[in-house]
């Protein structure tokens, strides 16, 4: 019975690789070279440093991702502005309904005239934001 178990072998554990990597090489880098290497590795987006080194040695294409934090911050603030514009639009509708419900038509029209002037200023500001966005995209995002 013991011979049968020995002949079968264990079926547990990791499956052996068909082409295992048996050859190892070692390199030494100074501090400046190491910093550059680490930054290139981080930009590549690869998770395993050995795969990155292999790709560099055999001249495979290495993808690098550069995140422009200014663009991310600008996009975040622009998104916040968009949500604020939506909130202003909702409030605008509510104010118009309340004015016509609670005041006479003449008084409501007077208040609406003031509101229209503020809305015109808001529209000009919105146009400036759009212009700045186009300028930002041309300078920073189309590289």
Secondary structure, 3 states (H helix, E strand, C coil): CHHHHHHHCCCCCCCCCCCCCCCCCCCCCCHHHHHHHHHHHHHHCCCCHHHHHHHHHCCCCCCCCCCCHHHHHHHHHHHHHHHHHHHHHHHHHHHHHHHHHHCCHHHHHHHHHHHHHHHHHHHHHHHHHHHHHHHHHHHHHCC
